[in-house]
Amino acid sequence: MRESLASLAKIHYGKSPNEVAFVDGTIPIVGTGGIYGQASRALFDKGIVVARKGSLGKPYLFQTPFWPVDTTYAVVPFEGVCIEWLYYCLLDFDLTKLNEATGVPSINRNWLAKITFHNPGSAQQKRVAEVITTIDIAIEQTEALIEKYQHIKAGLMHDLFTRGVLPSGQLRPPRDQAPELYQDTGIGWIPRGWAVAPLEAILHESGGYLQTGPFGSQLHAHEYQTEGIPVVMPQDIKEGKIGTDTIARISEKRVVSLAKHQLKIGDIIIARRGELSRAAAVSEREQGWLCGTGCFLLRLGRTDLNHFFFSHIYRYDYIQRQIAGTQVGTTMPSLNNSVLGRVQFPCPTPNEQCDISTRLSNADAETNTLKDHAAKLRLQKLGLMQDLLTGKVPVNEIEGVATDGRYQNPKTSLSPDPI
């Protein structure tokens, strides 16, 4: 049975927080973008905040006292209606469909009151909410682990790029314990024995080169298509990896005339405009892809220069500080060959480069495994909400959602492995 929101909850207008004190307050003040202050008292003990004006994005669930501002509605469920279930119903509904304004987006309370949901009854509402909440918790736990691993990697990068790795596999002792193992250079204190040179000198010695991707006059926007050879743009380079979600492509025939810009294993592709810390080592997967407009193709030349090491260290602080001090452009930061060629890079021995890059790549692999798991959980949550909130699959047919977020729906094959 479908019921309107008006039959499930009371819809209240939010109020301006001007009448409540911000000083020493503990009650969250909620606007269209979430919590932005604390009030000294609450307007409601619990409820769901839905945007009335402005950003009509996701609703916010509050099971403790809160104060909704005057650009929001507070949806307070009637007795017997599970608040978590109603929250997931509203979360699953595209609230932007209710926008009736031509200027600032807004939702009329009467239209909000008329939207309907499949109501399975009080007991089933609670069970549906429990199942979806369980997978939500698994997502939150996985995201917390991802954040933890990212902090660990940041600390690892600092240690590896300032202390390096001895032949024994151990980090060098800190500089305050063994100052004789370190040297003061133009980029800071680094291990003694590491060479420091501008990129142009390194490339001259190794037989490598730095090349700008094709200009707009060489490769036009109308040539991009959904099939063919991927063209790597700055926005495709994320956290040291090349993503393909929105990557542009061109025909194989067109690539022939741009062959000098094709990627090879051992290359590094670097953003030369926008966010200038974007860089990724080219692996077997990207062999033959094209360096796009807005990027550099860095070919190191001699094989004892580890491209994974250079792609990692390029994103480290003492390289990015140099780039920040020499970048050109005011509207959008950008680099040119001359500027990047003058950036000073440290060069450990080939073995040490390999050890450092292996440790950082292993750390990345652990984080990527967690990110893949989180993505699978989000897909499962979408499937669960579609099945359970519409009544397509009764909640008593769900085989179960374990504490690690695993879920086996008889109508889907999705079931991520635990971490």
Secondary structure per residue as TSV (DSSP state, phi and psi in degrees):
chain	resnum	aa	ss	phi	psi
A	1	M	-	360.0	134.2
A	2	R	E	-98.2	139.2
A	3	E	E	-131.7	149.6
A	4	S	E	-76.6	157.9
A	5	L	H	-60.7	-34.3
A	6	A	H	-61.9	-28.9
A	7	S	H	-85.7	-8.6
A	8	L	H	-107.7	-21.3
A	9	A	E	-157.6	161.0
A	10	K	E	-93.8	131.4
A	11	I	E	-103.8	113.4
A	12	H	E	-105.4	148.1
A	13	Y	E	-75.9	140.1
A	14	G	-	-73.1	169.8
A	15	K	-	-129.8	153.0
A	16	S	-	-60.9	136.7
A	17	P	G	-80.7	5.9
A	18	N	G	-59.3	-29.0
A	19	E	G	-83.0	-4.1
A	20	V	S	-114.6	146.6
A	21	A	-	-78.2	139.0
A	22	F	-	-88.2	-22.4
A	23	V	T	-75.8	129.3
A	24	D	T	60.3	19.9
A	25	G	-	-80.3	154.1
A	26	T	-	-126.2	-4.7
A	27	I	E	-91.6	125.4
A	28	P	E	-64.8	133.2
A	29	I	E	-97.0	123.9
A	30	V	E	-115.5	127.6
A	31	G	E	-115.3	-163.8
A	32	T	T	-68.8	-20.4
A	33	G	T	-103.8	9.4
A	34	G	E	110.5	-156.8
A	35	I	E	-78.0	130.3
A	36	Y	E	-133.3	9.1
A	37	G	E	-175.8	179.7
A	38	Q	E	-128.3	137.4
A	39	A	E	-107.0	163.5
A	40	S	S	-84.7	-14.8
A	41	R	S	-149.0	167.0
A	42	A	-	-104.1	156.6
A	43	L	S	-96.4	-32.2
A	44	F	B	-139.5	150.8
A	45	D	S	-78.6	-33.2
A	46	K	S	-162.1	160.5
A	47	G	E	163.5	-174.5
A	48	I	E	-121.3	126.8
A	49	V	E	-93.1	125.1
A	50	V	E	-120.7	134.2
A	51	A	E	-63.9	137.7
A	52	R	S	-102.4	-35.3
A	53	K	B	-137.2	155.6
A	54	G	S	86.5	-131.2
A	55	S	-	-72.3	116.5
A	56	L	-	-97.6	41.2
A	57	G	-	-77.3	-142.0
A	58	K	-	-72.2	150.7
A	59	P	-	-77.8	167.7
A	60	Y	E	-124.3	132.8
A	61	L	E	-97.1	130.7
A	62	F	E	-129.0	119.6
A	63	Q	S	-105.4	9.7
A	64	T	S	-129.6	165.7
A	65	P	-	-54.7	145.0
A	66	F	B	-154.9	168.4
A	67	W	E	-128.3	109.0
A	68	P	E	-84.4	136.2
A	69	V	-	-79.9	175.3
A	70	D	T	-75.5	-0.8
A	71	T	T	-99.5	14.5
A	72	T	E	-132.6	167.3
A	73	Y	E	-111.6	149.6
A	74	A	E	-109.9	115.5
A	75	V	E	-96.3	112.0
A	76	V	E	-111.7	111.3
A	77	P	E	-62.7	147.1
A	78	F	-	-71.6	163.0
A	79	E	T	-58.7	136.7
A	80	G	T	92.6	-10.3
A	81	V	S	-98.4	126.3
A	82	C	-	-72.0	120.2
A	83	I	H	-66.3	-36.6
A	84	E	H	-65.7	-41.6
A	85	W	H	-61.5	-45.0
A	86	L	H	-65.5	-36.1
A	87	Y	H	-60.9	-46.6
A	88	Y	H	-65.2	-33.9
A	89	C	H	-62.1	-45.5
A	90	L	H	-68.7	-34.7
A	91	L	H	-65.8	-34.5
A	92	D	H	-78.9	-19.1
A	93	F	S	-86.9	137.0
A	94	D	-	-80.2	95.8
A	95	L	G	-65.6	-22.3
A	96	T	G	-65.0	-19.7
A	97	K	G	-65.5	-19.4
A	98	L	G	-87.9	-3.8
A	99	N	B	-61.2	128.3
A	100	E	-	-119.8	5.9
A	101	A	-	-100.9	153.0
A	102	T	S	-96.1	-19.0
A	103	G	S	-102.0	-111.6
A	104	V	S	-67.5	125.5
A	105	P	-	-56.7	141.5
A	106	S	B	-154.6	158.3
A	107	I	B	-123.7	126.6
A	108	N	-	-77.9	135.6
A	109	R	H	-60.1	-35.7
A	110	N	H	-64.8	-39.5
A	111	W	H	-67.2	-40.0
A	112	L	H	-61.8	-40.8
A	113	A	H	-65.1	-24.0
A	114	K	H	-88.2	-11.5
A	115	I	-	-66.8	146.3
A	116	T	E	-119.6	154.3
A	117	F	E	-135.3	152.1
A	118	H	E	-72.0	118.9
A	119	N	-	-104.9	109.2
A	120	P	-	-85.0	0.0
A	121	G	-	101.9	159.1
A	122	S	H	-57.0	-47.6
A	123	A	H	-63.8	-43.0
A	124	Q	H	-71.8	-31.9
A	125	Q	H	-56.3	-46.6
A	126	K	H	-64.4	-40.3
A	127	R	H	-67.6	-42.4
A	128	V	H	-58.8	-45.6
A	129	A	H	-62.3	-39.6
A	130	E	H	-62.5	-43.6
A	131	V	H	-64.0	-47.2
A	132	I	H	-70.1	-37.2
A	133	T	H	-62.4	-37.6
A	134	T	H	-60.3	-44.8
A	135	I	H	-72.7	-29.7
A	136	D	H	-61.5	-42.9
A	137	I	H	-63.1	-41.3
A	138	A	H	-61.5	-39.1
A	139	I	H	-64.6	-45.5
A	140	E	H	-61.9	-41.9
A	141	Q	H	-65.2	-40.6
A	142	T	H	-66.4	-42.1
A	143	E	H	-64.6	-34.8
A	144	A	H	-65.8	-38.9
A	145	L	H	-65.4	-39.6
A	146	I	H	-60.1	-46.3
A	147	E	H	-61.5	-40.8
A	148	K	H	-62.1	-45.8
A	149	Y	H	-64.8	-34.3
A	150	Q	H	-67.0	-37.7
A	151	H	H	-66.3	-40.6
A	152	I	H	-61.7	-42.5
A	153	K	H	-65.1	-38.8
A	154	A	H	-59.7	-42.3
A	155	G	H	-67.1	-37.2
A	156	L	H	-64.6	-43.0
A	157	M	H	-59.6	-44.2
A	158	H	H	-59.2	-46.9
A	159	D	H	-64.5	-45.6
A	160	L	H	-69.0	-36.2
A	161	F	H	-90.1	-4.5
A	162	T	H	-115.6	-22.0
A	163	R	H	-117.3	-27.7
A	164	G	-	70.1	-171.4
A	165	V	B	-127.3	128.5
A	166	L	-	-76.0	163.3
A	167	P	T	-56.4	-25.5
A	168	S	T	-72.7	-11.1
A	169	G	S	94.7	-4.5
A	170	Q	-	-92.7	152.0
A	171	L	B	-67.9	149.6
A	172	R	-	-63.3	150.6
A	173	P	-	-59.1	152.2
A	174	P	-	-57.0	156.3
A	175	R	T	-61.0	-33.6
A	176	D	T	-70.7	-17.0
A	177	Q	T	-96.2	-28.9
A	178	A	-	-141.9	70.0
A	179	P	G	-61.1	-24.1
A	180	E	G	-68.5	-13.3
A	181	L	G	-88.7	0.6
A	182	Y	E	-127.0	159.2
A	183	Q	E	-133.2	145.5
A	184	D	E	-91.1	122.7
A	185	T	E	-125.7	178.8
A	186	G	T	-64.9	-17.9
A	187	I	T	-106.0	3.1
A	188	G	E	120.2	-173.1
A	189	W	E	-79.0	125.7
A	190	I	E	-137.9	166.7
A	191	P	E	-58.5	140.8
A	192	R	T	-65.0	136.8
A	193	G	T	103.4	-18.9
A	194	W	-	-77.8	127.9
A	195	A	E	-77.4	151.1
A	196	V	E	-129.6	127.3
A	197	A	E	-153.7	154.2
A	198	P	E	-66.5	152.0
A	199	L	H	-56.7	-38.8
A	200	E	H	-62.9	-34.6
A	201	A	H	-71.9	-39.5
A	202	I	H	-61.1	-43.0
A	203	L	H	-70.3	-36.2
A	204	H	H	-62.8	-41.5
A	205	E	H	-70.3	-36.5
A	206	S	H	-91.0	-11.1
A	207	G	T	82.0	18.7
A	208	G	-	-95.5	-175.6
A	209	Y	E	-158.8	161.6
A	210	L	E	-116.2	126.1
A	211	Q	E	-131.4	134.7
A	212	T	E	-76.7	142.0
A	213	G	-	-64.6	169.4
A	214	P	-	-60.1	140.4
A	215	F	-	-77.4	168.3
A	216	G	T	-60.7	-27.9
A	217	S	T	-73.5	-20.1
A	218	Q	T	-91.6	-30.2
A	219	L	S	-138.4	110.4
A	220	H	-	-92.0	153.0
A	221	A	G	-59.7	-33.4
A	222	H	G	-71.1	-9.0
A	223	E	G	-85.7	-10.7
A	224	Y	-	-73.6	144.8
A	225	Q	B	-145.9	176.1
A	226	T	S	-86.7	-15.5
A	227	E	S	-121.5	156.2
A	228	G	S	120.8	-154.6
A	229	I	E	-84.8	126.9
A	230	P	E	-63.8	142.8
A	231	V	E	-116.2	116.1
A	232	V	E	-84.4	118.4
A	233	M	-	-105.3	165.7
A	234	P	G	-52.5	-40.1
A	235	Q	G	-68.9	-13.5
A	236	D	G	-84.8	-11.1
A	237	I	E	-97.4	111.6
A	238	K	E	-135.0	123.7
A	239	E	T	51.8	42.8
A	240	G	T	79.7	7.7
A	241	K	E	-125.7	156.4
A	242	I	E	-101.3	115.0
A	243	G	-	-90.8	158.1
A	244	T	-	-123.1	6.3
A	245	D	T	-57.8	-43.4
A	246	T	T	-124.7	22.9
A	247	I	-	-69.1	141.6
A	248	A	E	-83.5	159.1
A	249	R	E	-138.6	157.0
A	250	I	E	-133.2	166.0
A	251	S	-	-69.7	153.6
A	252	E	H	-61.8	-35.2
A	253	K	H	-62.0	-40.8
A	254	R	H	-69.1	-31.4
A	255	V	H	-63.5	-32.3
A	256	V	H	-55.8	-40.7
A	257	S	T	-77.3	-9.2
A	258	L	T	-117.6	26.6
A	259	A	G	-57.1	-30.9
A	260	K	G	-64.0	-17.4
A	261	H	G	-99.2	3.8
A	262	Q	B	-73.1	143.9
A	263	L	-	-83.9	147.9
A	264	K	-	-127.1	154.1
A	265	I	T	-57.0	131.7
A	266	G	T	102.7	-10.9
A	267	D	E	-79.1	165.7
A	268	I	E	-127.4	132.7
A	269	I	E	-108.3	131.7
A	270	I	E	-129.6	136.6
A	271	A	E	-71.7	132.1
A	272	R	-	-107.2	5.2
A	273	R	B	-150.5	159.3
A	274	G	S	79.9	-128.7
A	275	E	S	-79.6	105.3
A	276	L	T	-83.7	5.2
A	277	S	T	-92.5	1.9
A	278	R	-	-77.3	123.1
A	279	A	E	-157.1	147.6
A	280	A	E	-149.0	140.6
A	281	A	E	-78.2	140.3
A	282	V	-	-86.6	125.8
A	283	S	-	-106.0	-174.7
A	284	E	G	-59.4	-34.6
A	285	R	G	-59.5	-38.9
A	286	E	G	-90.6	1.9
A	287	Q	T	-55.0	125.5
A	288	G	T	90.5	-8.0
A	289	W	-	-70.7	173.9
A	290	L	E	-113.0	135.1
A	291	C	E	-71.7	121.8
A	292	G	-	-90.5	174.3
A	293	T	T	-59.0	136.3
A	294	G	T	94.1	2.9
A	295	C	E	-127.4	159.8
A	296	F	E	-103.1	147.2
A	297	L	E	-106.4	116.0
A	298	L	E	-105.2	114.3
A	299	R	E	-111.0	115.0
A	300	L	-	-75.4	-22.5
A	301	G	-	86.4	-105.2
A	302	R	S	-56.5	136.4
A	303	T	T	-72.6	-13.9
A	304	D	T	-80.7	-1.1
A	305	L	S	-91.1	118.5
A	306	N	-	-83.8	114.8
A	307	H	H	-68.4	-28.3
A	308	F	H	-67.4	-41.1
A	309	F	H	-59.5	-47.4
A	310	F	H	-66.6	-35.0
A	311	S	H	-69.9	-33.5
A	312	H	H	-71.3	-49.0
A	313	I	H	-70.3	-26.2
A	314	Y	H	-58.2	-33.3
A	315	R	T	-87.5	-1.1
A	316	Y	S	-82.1	161.4
A	317	D	H	-54.8	-48.8
A	318	Y	H	-74.0	-12.3
A	319	I	H	-85.9	-45.5
A	320	Q	H	-66.8	-28.9
A	321	R	H	-63.3	-41.3
A	322	Q	H	-64.4	-43.3
A	323	I	H	-64.7	-40.8
A	324	A	H	-62.2	-30.0
A	325	G	H	-84.7	-10.1
A	326	T	H	-124.7	-4.3
A	327	Q	-	-61.1	153.2
A	328	V	B	-112.6	162.9
A	329	G	-	96.2	140.5
A	330	T	S	-108.1	-41.6
A	331	T	S	-73.4	-49.6
A	332	M	S	-129.0	118.0
A	333	P	-	-56.3	142.8
A	334	S	B	-150.9	164.0
A	335	L	-	-124.1	155.5
A	336	N	-	-126.4	172.5
A	337	N	H	-58.9	-40.4
A	338	S	H	-65.0	-44.3
A	339	V	H	-63.6	-49.2
A	340	L	H	-67.0	-32.8
A	341	G	H	-63.9	-24.8
A	342	R	T	-87.1	-7.7
A	343	V	-	-68.1	130.1
A	344	Q	E	-82.6	128.5
A	345	F	E	-117.5	140.2
A	346	P	E	-83.2	146.3
A	347	C	E	-129.7	98.2
A	348	P	-	-70.2	178.7
A	349	T	-	-64.8	158.1
A	350	P	H	-54.7	-40.3
A	351	N	H	-64.6	-39.9
A	352	E	H	-71.0	-37.5
A	353	Q	H	-56.6	-44.1
A	354	C	H	-64.6	-45.0
A	355	D	H	-60.8	-45.1
A	356	I	H	-64.5	-48.3
A	357	S	H	-65.7	-35.0
A	358	T	H	-63.6	-43.9
A	359	R	H	-63.6	-42.2
A	360	L	H	-71.3	-36.8
A	361	S	H	-66.5	-37.0
A	362	N	H	-64.6	-40.0
A	363	A	H	-63.7	-40.9
A	364	D	H	-62.3	-40.3
A	365	A	H	-62.6	-40.0
A	366	E	H	-64.5	-43.6
A	367	T	H	-65.3	-41.8
A	368	N	H	-64.6	-34.3
A	369	T	H	-61.8	-43.0
A	370	L	H	-65.6	-39.8
A	371	K	H	-64.7	-39.8
A	372	D	H	-62.6	-40.9
A	373	H	H	-63.8	-43.4
A	374	A	H	-63.1	-39.6
A	375	A	H	-63.2	-40.3
A	376	K	H	-65.2	-39.8
A	377	L	H	-63.2	-40.2
A	378	R	H	-64.9	-38.8
A	379	L	H	-63.6	-40.8
A	380	Q	H	-65.3	-38.3
A	381	K	H	-61.9	-43.3
A	382	L	H	-59.6	-42.6
A	383	G	H	-64.9	-41.5
A	384	L	H	-61.0	-47.9
A	385	M	H	-62.9	-41.6
A	386	Q	H	-63.1	-42.7
A	387	D	H	-72.3	-46.5
A	388	L	H	-84.6	-39.2
A	389	L	H	-75.1	-21.5
A	390	T	T	-94.9	-9.2
A	391	G	T	81.4	6.7
A	392	K	S	-60.4	-39.6
A	393	V	S	-124.3	116.9
A	394	P	-	-60.0	144.5
A	395	V	G	-62.5	-26.7
A	396	N	G	-75.0	-5.5
A	397	E	G	-92.7	-7.7
A	398	I	-	-73.8	128.4
A	399	E	-	-72.2	-20.0
A	400	G	-	136.2	149.8
A	401	V	B	-120.8	112.7
A	402	A	-	-75.0	173.1
A	403	T	T	-65.9	-21.1
A	404	D	T	-88.5	5.1
A	405	G	-	92.3	0.7
A	406	R	-	-66.4	140.8
A	407	Y	B	-145.8	129.8
A	408	Q	-	-119.1	105.6
A	409	N	-	-92.1	130.0
A	410	P	T	-58.6	-16.5
A	411	K	T	-103.6	6.0
A	412	T	-	-141.7	153.2
A	413	S	-	-95.9	-1.1
A	414	L	-	-67.5	127.4
A	415	S	-	-165.6	86.2
A	416	P	-	-67.5	145.4
A	417	D	-	-72.9	149.1
A	418	P	-	-69.9	154.9
A	419	I	-	-85.7	360.0
